């Protein structure tokens, strides 16, 4: 996520990975946070069937998607270290 608005747009999602900086900003925000997503909304959308080989081929064909996934994993790992340090302090 790049800002609080992106996180707030997913209010109601069961699990989100939020960076320590944005997590702190959310903790400091005392404004209302209306639910944006509900289980009934998810059931209204058609599910996409995609097996592993099709997924891997699609990723291979999209250089930007491949790089952004790798970048996201690196950023996630860095944020995990920050969060562990925050918890220990």
PyMOL commands that place a pseudoatom at each C-alpha (Angstrom):
pseudoatom trace, name=CA, resn=UNK, resi=1, chain=A, elem=C, hetatm=0, pos=[0.000, 0.000, 0.000]
pseudoatom trace, name=CA, resn=UNK, resi=2, chain=A, elem=C, hetatm=0, pos=[1.180, 3.520, -0.734]
pseudoatom trace, name=CA, resn=UNK, resi=3, chain=A, elem=C, hetatm=0, pos=[-1.266, 5.483, 1.424]
pseudoatom trace, name=CA, resn=UNK, resi=4, chain=A, elem=C, hetatm=0, pos=[-4.053, 5.169, 3.990]
pseudoatom trace, name=CA, resn=UNK, resi=5, chain=A, elem=C, hetatm=0, pos=[-6.749, 5.610, 1.353]
pseudoatom trace, name=CA, resn=UNK, resi=6, chain=A, elem=C, hetatm=0, pos=[-5.766, 2.364, -0.338]
pseudoatom trace, name=CA, resn=UNK, resi=7, chain=A, elem=C, hetatm=0, pos=[-6.013, 0.526, 2.983]
pseudoatom trace, name=CA, resn=UNK, resi=8, chain=A, elem=C, hetatm=0, pos=[-9.299, 2.189, 3.939]
pseudoatom trace, name=CA, resn=UNK, resi=9, chain=A, elem=C, hetatm=0, pos=[-10.785, 1.144, 0.582]
pseudoatom trace, name=CA, resn=UNK, resi=10, chain=A, elem=C, hetatm=0, pos=[-10.295, -2.471, 1.691]
pseudoatom trace, name=CA, resn=UNK, resi=11, chain=A, elem=C, hetatm=0, pos=[-11.907, -2.067, 5.134]
pseudoatom trace, name=CA, resn=UNK, resi=12, chain=A, elem=C, hetatm=0, pos=[-13.639, -5.344, 5.870]
pseudoatom trace, name=CA, resn=UNK, resi=13, chain=A, elem=C, hetatm=0, pos=[-10.991, -7.555, 4.281]
pseudoatom trace, name=CA, resn=UNK, resi=14, chain=A, elem=C, hetatm=0, pos=[-10.091, -10.400, 6.658]
pseudoatom trace, name=CA, resn=UNK, resi=15, chain=A, elem=C, hetatm=0, pos=[-6.313, -10.106, 6.265]
pseudoatom trace, name=CA, resn=UNK, resi=16, chain=A, elem=C, hetatm=0, pos=[-4.060, -7.345, 4.979]
pseudoatom trace, name=CA, resn=UNK, resi=17, chain=A, elem=C, hetatm=0, pos=[-0.310, -6.903, 5.097]
pseudoatom trace, name=CA, resn=UNK, resi=18, chain=A, elem=C, hetatm=0, pos=[0.347, -3.300, 6.120]
pseudoatom trace, name=CA, resn=UNK, resi=19, chain=A, elem=C, hetatm=0, pos=[3.775, -1.703, 6.497]
pseudoatom trace, name=CA, resn=UNK, resi=20, chain=A, elem=C, hetatm=0, pos=[4.795, -0.527, 9.984]
pseudoatom trace, name=CA, resn=UNK, resi=21, chain=A, elem=C, hetatm=0, pos=[4.697, 3.149, 8.925]
pseudoatom trace, name=CA, resn=UNK, resi=22, chain=A, elem=C, hetatm=0, pos=[1.141, 2.908, 7.598]
pseudoatom trace, name=CA, resn=UNK, resi=23, chain=A, elem=C, hetatm=0, pos=[0.119, 0.773, 10.567]
pseudoatom trace, name=CA, resn=UNK, resi=24, chain=A, elem=C, hetatm=0, pos=[1.275, 3.581, 12.876]
pseudoatom trace, name=CA, resn=UNK, resi=25, chain=A, elem=C, hetatm=0, pos=[-0.603, 6.139, 10.784]
pseudoatom trace, name=CA, resn=UNK, resi=26, chain=A, elem=C, hetatm=0, pos=[-3.778, 4.039, 11.047]
pseudoatom trace, name=CA, resn=UNK, resi=27, chain=A, elem=C, hetatm=0, pos=[-3.360, 3.795, 14.812]
pseudoatom trace, name=CA, resn=UNK, resi=28, chain=A, elem=C, hetatm=0, pos=[-3.108, 7.602, 15.007]
pseudoatom trace, name=CA, resn=UNK, resi=29, chain=A, elem=C, hetatm=0, pos=[-6.235, 8.148, 12.871]
pseudoatom trace, name=CA, resn=UNK, resi=30, chain=A, elem=C, hetatm=0, pos=[-9.347, 8.482, 15.047]
pseudoatom trace, name=CA, resn=UNK, resi=31, chain=A, elem=C, hetatm=0, pos=[-11.793, 9.127, 12.206]
pseudoatom trace, name=CA, resn=UNK, resi=32, chain=A, elem=C, hetatm=0, pos=[-14.577, 6.748, 11.152]
pseudoatom trace, name=CA, resn=UNK, resi=33, chain=A, elem=C, hetatm=0, pos=[-13.663, 3.692, 9.088]
pseudoatom trace, name=CA, resn=UNK, resi=34, chain=A, elem=C, hetatm=0, pos=[-16.782, 2.357, 7.376]
pseudoatom trace, name=CA, resn=UNK, resi=35, chain=A, elem=C, hetatm=0, pos=[-16.682, -1.208, 6.091]
pseudoatom trace, name=CA, resn=UNK, resi=36, chain=A, elem=C, hetatm=0, pos=[-16.136, -1.330, 2.332]
pseudoatom trace, name=CA, resn=UNK, resi=37, chain=A, elem=C, hetatm=0, pos=[-16.066, -5.091, 1.730]
pseudoatom trace, name=CA, resn=UNK, resi=38, chain=A, elem=C, hetatm=0, pos=[-18.449, -7.803, 2.879]
pseudoatom trace, name=CA, resn=UNK, resi=39, chain=A, elem=C, hetatm=0, pos=[-18.575, -11.559, 2.251]
pseudoatom trace, name=CA, resn=UNK, resi=40, chain=A, elem=C, hetatm=0, pos=[-21.763, -11.112, 0.233]
pseudoatom trace, name=CA, resn=UNK, resi=41, chain=A, elem=C, hetatm=0, pos=[-19.941, -8.749, -2.134]
pseudoatom trace, name=CA, resn=UNK, resi=42, chain=A, elem=C, hetatm=0, pos=[-17.305, -11.412, -2.802]
pseudoatom trace, name=CA, resn=UNK, resi=43, chain=A, elem=C, hetatm=0, pos=[-19.883, -14.004, -3.751]
pseudoatom trace, name=CA, resn=UNK, resi=44, chain=A, elem=C, hetatm=0, pos=[-21.358, -11.674, -6.394]
pseudoatom trace, name=CA, resn=UNK, resi=45, chain=A, elem=C, hetatm=0, pos=[-18.171, -11.706, -8.470]
pseudoatom trace, name=CA, resn=UNK, resi=46, chain=A, elem=C, hetatm=0, pos=[-17.363, -14.616, -10.775]
pseudoatom trace, name=CA, resn=UNK, resi=47, chain=A, elem=C, hetatm=0, pos=[-14.373, -16.682, -9.707]
pseudoatom trace, name=CA, resn=UNK, resi=48, chain=A, elem=C, hetatm=0, pos=[-11.407, -17.011, -12.046]
pseudoatom trace, name=CA, resn=UNK, resi=49, chain=A, elem=C, hetatm=0, pos=[-9.998, -20.503, -12.518]
pseudoatom trace, name=CA, resn=UNK, resi=50, chain=A, elem=C, hetatm=0, pos=[-6.232, -20.494, -13.046]
pseudoatom trace, name=CA, resn=UNK, resi=51, chain=A, elem=C, hetatm=0, pos=[-3.911, -23.458, -12.610]
pseudoatom trace, name=CA, resn=UNK, resi=52, chain=A, elem=C, hetatm=0, pos=[-0.268, -23.099, -11.589]
pseudoatom trace, name=CA, resn=UNK, resi=53, chain=A, elem=C, hetatm=0, pos=[1.222, -23.594, -15.053]
pseudoatom trace, name=CA, resn=UNK, resi=54, chain=A, elem=C, hetatm=0, pos=[-1.077, -20.953, -16.576]
pseudoatom trace, name=CA, resn=UNK, resi=55, chain=A, elem=C, hetatm=0, pos=[-0.228, -18.562, -13.760]
pseudoatom trace, name=CA, resn=UNK, resi=56, chain=A, elem=C, hetatm=0, pos=[3.516, -19.107, -14.210]
pseudoatom trace, name=CA, resn=UNK, resi=57, chain=A, elem=C, hetatm=0, pos=[3.274, -18.632, -17.977]
pseudoatom trace, name=CA, resn=UNK, resi=58, chain=A, elem=C, hetatm=0, pos=[1.271, -15.421, -17.566]
pseudoatom trace, name=CA, resn=UNK, resi=59, chain=A, elem=C, hetatm=0, pos=[3.815, -14.092, -15.070]
pseudoatom trace, name=CA, resn=UNK, resi=60, chain=A, elem=C, hetatm=0, pos=[6.654, -15.016, -17.427]
pseudoatom trace, name=CA, resn=UNK, resi=61, chain=A, elem=C, hetatm=0, pos=[4.976, -13.111, -20.248]
pseudoatom trace, name=CA, resn=UNK, resi=62, chain=A, elem=C, hetatm=0, pos=[4.587, -9.943, -18.153]
pseudoatom trace, name=CA, resn=UNK, resi=63, chain=A, elem=C, hetatm=0, pos=[8.002, -8.563, -17.177]
pseudoatom trace, name=CA, resn=UNK, resi=64, chain=A, elem=C, hetatm=0, pos=[6.509, -5.740, -15.112]
pseudoatom trace, name=CA, resn=UNK, resi=65, chain=A, elem=C, hetatm=0, pos=[4.323, -8.137, -13.105]
pseudoatom trace, name=CA, resn=UNK, resi=66, chain=A, elem=C, hetatm=0, pos=[7.330, -10.367, -12.446]
pseudoatom trace, name=CA, resn=UNK, resi=67, chain=A, elem=C, hetatm=0, pos=[9.462, -7.447, -11.248]
pseudoatom trace, name=CA, resn=UNK, resi=68, chain=A, elem=C, hetatm=0, pos=[6.661, -5.941, -9.127]
pseudoatom trace, name=CA, resn=UNK, resi=69, chain=A, elem=C, hetatm=0, pos=[6.056, -9.308, -7.449]
pseudoatom trace, name=CA, resn=UNK, resi=70, chain=A, elem=C, hetatm=0, pos=[9.776, -9.621, -6.651]
pseudoatom trace, name=CA, resn=UNK, resi=71, chain=A, elem=C, hetatm=0, pos=[9.831, -6.017, -5.383]
pseudoatom trace, name=CA, resn=UNK, resi=72, chain=A, elem=C, hetatm=0, pos=[6.798, -6.687, -3.209]
pseudoatom trace, name=CA, resn=UNK, resi=73, chain=A, elem=C, hetatm=0, pos=[8.437, -9.741, -1.667]
pseudoatom trace, name=CA, resn=UNK, resi=74, chain=A, elem=C, hetatm=0, pos=[11.626, -7.773, -0.928]
pseudoatom trace, name=CA, resn=UNK, resi=75, chain=A, elem=C, hetatm=0, pos=[9.614, -4.921, 0.627]
pseudoatom trace, name=CA, resn=UNK, resi=76, chain=A, elem=C, hetatm=0, pos=[7.535, -7.372, 2.648]
pseudoatom trace, name=CA, resn=UNK, resi=77, chain=A, elem=C, hetatm=0, pos=[10.701, -8.965, 4.047]
pseudoatom trace, name=CA, resn=UNK, resi=78, chain=A, elem=C, hetatm=0, pos=[12.147, -5.552, 4.970]
pseudoatom trace, name=CA, resn=UNK, resi=79, chain=A, elem=C, hetatm=0, pos=[8.892, -4.533, 6.666]
pseudoatom trace, name=CA, resn=UNK, resi=80, chain=A, elem=C, hetatm=0, pos=[8.801, -7.815, 8.585]
pseudoatom trace, name=CA, resn=UNK, resi=81, chain=A, elem=C, hetatm=0, pos=[12.207, -6.973, 10.061]
pseudoatom trace, name=CA, resn=UNK, resi=82, chain=A, elem=C, hetatm=0, pos=[10.983, -3.474, 11.015]
pseudoatom trace, name=CA, resn=UNK, resi=83, chain=A, elem=C, hetatm=0, pos=[7.848, -4.916, 12.607]
pseudoatom trace, name=CA, resn=UNK, resi=84, chain=A, elem=C, hetatm=0, pos=[9.825, -7.472, 14.599]
pseudoatom trace, name=CA, resn=UNK, resi=85, chain=A, elem=C, hetatm=0, pos=[12.089, -4.677, 15.869]
pseudoatom trace, name=CA, resn=UNK, resi=86, chain=A, elem=C, hetatm=0, pos=[9.034, -2.571, 16.761]
pseudoatom trace, name=CA, resn=UNK, resi=87, chain=A, elem=C, hetatm=0, pos=[7.519, -5.458, 18.723]
pseudoatom trace, name=CA, resn=UNK, resi=88, chain=A, elem=C, hetatm=0, pos=[10.782, -6.067, 20.596]
pseudoatom trace, name=CA, resn=UNK, resi=89, chain=A, elem=C, hetatm=0, pos=[11.124, -2.415, 21.657]
for i in range(1, 89): cmd.bond("trace and resi %d" % i, "trace and resi %d" % (i + 1))
show_as sticks, trace
zoom trace
